[in-house]
Amino acid sequence: PVIDGLETTRRIHNCANKKRAAVPILALSADVDVAQKALFIASGMDATMSKPLELEVLEKELKRILKLG
């Protein structure tokens, strides 16, 4: 509740622990228009998804950002 997802993403990626800083981040939001998506990606998020969540899309995005196929 103190910081939003954009700031959280920045802090994770700027972490001194390189393994933790490299963790992939996927945004899940009800508000994912083109401008919002660009803002998420610019903050360092690896992918964005909109609600309602579609499991097939989630699986595809997770595979992509985790480089599983």
C-alpha positions as CSV (number, residue, x, y, z in Angstrom):
1,P,0.0,0.0,0.0
2,V,3.0,2.4,0.4
3,I,4.4,2.1,-3.2
4,D,2.8,1.2,-6.5
5,G,3.9,-1.5,-8.9
6,L,6.0,0.8,-11.0
7,E,8.1,1.8,-8.0
8,T,8.3,-1.7,-6.8
9,T,9.6,-2.8,-10.2
10,R,12.2,-0.1,-10.2
11,R,13.4,-1.1,-6.7
12,I,13.6,-4.8,-7.5
13,H,15.6,-4.2,-10.7
14,N,17.9,-1.8,-8.8
15,C,18.5,-4.2,-6.0
16,A,22.2,-4.9,-5.1
17,N,21.5,-8.7,-5.2
18,K,21.9,-9.4,-8.9
19,K,19.9,-12.6,-8.8
20,R,17.0,-10.8,-7.2
21,A,17.3,-7.8,-9.5
22,A,17.0,-10.1,-12.6
23,V,13.6,-11.6,-11.5
24,P,11.0,-11.3,-14.4
25,I,8.0,-9.1,-13.6
26,L,4.6,-9.5,-15.2
27,A,2.0,-6.7,-14.6
28,L,-1.6,-7.7,-14.1
29,S,-4.0,-4.8,-14.2
30,A,-7.6,-3.9,-15.2
31,D,-6.2,-0.8,-16.8
32,V,-3.9,-1.9,-19.6
33,D,-4.3,0.5,-22.6
34,V,-1.5,1.3,-24.9
35,A,-0.1,4.2,-22.8
36,Q,-0.3,2.2,-19.6
37,K,1.4,-0.8,-21.1
38,A,4.2,1.4,-22.4
39,L,4.6,2.9,-18.9
40,F,4.8,-0.6,-17.3
41,I,7.4,-1.8,-19.8
42,A,9.4,1.5,-19.4
43,S,9.5,0.9,-15.6
44,G,11.2,-2.5,-16.3
45,M,8.3,-4.9,-16.3
46,D,8.8,-7.8,-18.7
47,A,5.1,-8.3,-19.7
48,T,1.7,-6.9,-19.1
49,M,-1.7,-8.7,-18.9
50,S,-5.2,-7.3,-18.5
51,K,-8.0,-8.6,-16.3
52,P,-9.9,-10.8,-16.5
53,L,-7.0,-13.2,-16.6
54,E,-7.0,-15.8,-19.4
55,L,-5.0,-18.8,-18.4
56,E,-3.8,-19.6,-22.0
57,V,-2.4,-16.0,-22.3
58,L,-0.8,-16.3,-18.8
59,E,0.9,-19.5,-19.8
60,K,2.2,-18.1,-23.0
61,E,3.6,-14.9,-21.3
62,L,5.2,-16.9,-18.5
63,K,6.9,-19.2,-21.0
64,R,8.1,-16.2,-23.0
65,I,9.5,-14.2,-20.0
66,L,11.0,-17.2,-18.3
67,K,12.4,-18.4,-21.7
68,L,10.8,-21.8,-21.5
69,G,9.8,-22.2,-25.0
